Amino acid sequence: MRHFDYQNGEMFAEDVPLSRIAGEVGTPVYVYSTATFTRHYRVFADSFLDTKALIAYSVKANSNIAVLATLAAQGAGADVVSGGELKRALTAGIPANKIVFSGVGKTRAEMGDALMADIRVFNVESLAELRALNEVALELGKNAPVAFRVNPDVTAGGHAKISTGKKENKFGIAWSRAEEAYAEAASLPGIQIVGVDVHIGSQISDLAPFEAAIIKVSGLIKRLRAAGHTISSFDIGGGLGIPYGNNTAVPPPPSEYAALVKRLTADLDVEMIFEPGRMIAGNSGVLLSEVLYVKRGEDRDFLIIDAAMNDLLRPALYDAYHDIEPVMQPDLDKIETYDVVGPICESGDTFTKGREMPKLESGDLIVLHSAGAYGAAQASQYNTRPLVPEVLVNGDEYAVIRSRPSVEDILKAESMPDWLTKHENVTDI
Ligand SMILES: *Cc1c(COP(=O)(O)O)cnc(C)c1O
């Protein structure tokens, strides 16, 4: 069931017409569906009801605190990659014992905050990080629960920039060094080994890489236990892909993923930890935008819209595909071919090239689908375009969950040094 679909000739988010949100909040704006977030979380979580499992939603996919609270109400934990995300997760009511902390470059300050909050586990990615964590834990009189993120050297992920589990990627402990890392961890008084962690990539559209990684890590878990380590959790990361439409690869449903994981880990006697991000958030949101101009080029037509790469970076960063539809149900007899572009002064500010779409005109509203993950979370204010706002729909009501700053708000964060304010041509701020 699609919660972004046409009713009476125009597109709704659940029971709210998108034209109403555009009129009241303005465009560009991200619009999320509570029902979709909840359904995706439930589909994933319900496939593991018969398993000891923690579902730690990957906060970086969509980190708005209202989104986190929506998932927390369903029982979600959180996978955080910074002190800022830790604060978000705690603010949204996610219990500390359901929070895992990932990332290759945790600072000592972030480690301290996470230790004081008593999070579930640190996914440690290097011996240098391990030693720093040990020191911080000892200073604070704490014991840091640790899993090493190991790099199983498997190929996965829909794009070179979202593959993370190959030996040339910066992530994880090199496979051949994993056992010596555990040996060192066991010798440190501020560290308590609790598990093993992997995360092999994102937008993974078939089960083979997961299978390869699980088989490798299962073997490692057995060797670690034989060496005397206590391994009680196996974090298999996130990465399950989503359908983006058109002829992009269609990933397996969570039920098939769950069946594979359960089959391969049944005799391991571990708690499984999952870190899904995109699978939960991706199709829970759209980017709503207005057509500014249609421009006839030499050999093509450009649809210039009011959203840009600073609002949705994925096409520029990963060559990502997003389905684009008009908000008013179109007349499918009138099809045109467009390059859809934003107003930013970069050729990379292009959402798609040569796309066949219903004919559109200046002032028409459109949506870019599948924009709920790695959309708003990656937005910037490049070109002094105020950070794109976010709206959460719930049935027939909606709320602005991040407001659009004014240009004055942006300028307030900047200041003139003394030597410039003395200059007569500078306006006194
Ligand atoms: C980004 C990330 C995830 C989430 O990946 P998805 O593809 O969105 O599921 C999970 N774990 C780690 C460590 C990550 O960096």
The ligand as a Gaussian input file, in Angstrom:
#p B3LYP/6-31G(d) Opt

LIG

0 1
 C       24.827000       3.862000       7.058000
 C       24.957000       2.735000       8.003000
 C       23.877000       1.869000       8.244000
 C       22.569000       1.979000       7.510000
 O       22.669000       1.568000       6.182000
 P       21.346000       1.422000       5.289000
 O       21.853000       1.041000       3.963000
 O       20.666000       2.732000       5.308000
 O       20.514000       0.351000       5.912000
 C       24.041000       0.900000       9.204000
 N       25.201000       0.740000       9.881000
 C       26.257000       1.547000       9.668000
 C       27.493000       1.334000      10.453000
 C       26.173000       2.558000       8.733000
 O       27.229000       3.349000       8.511000

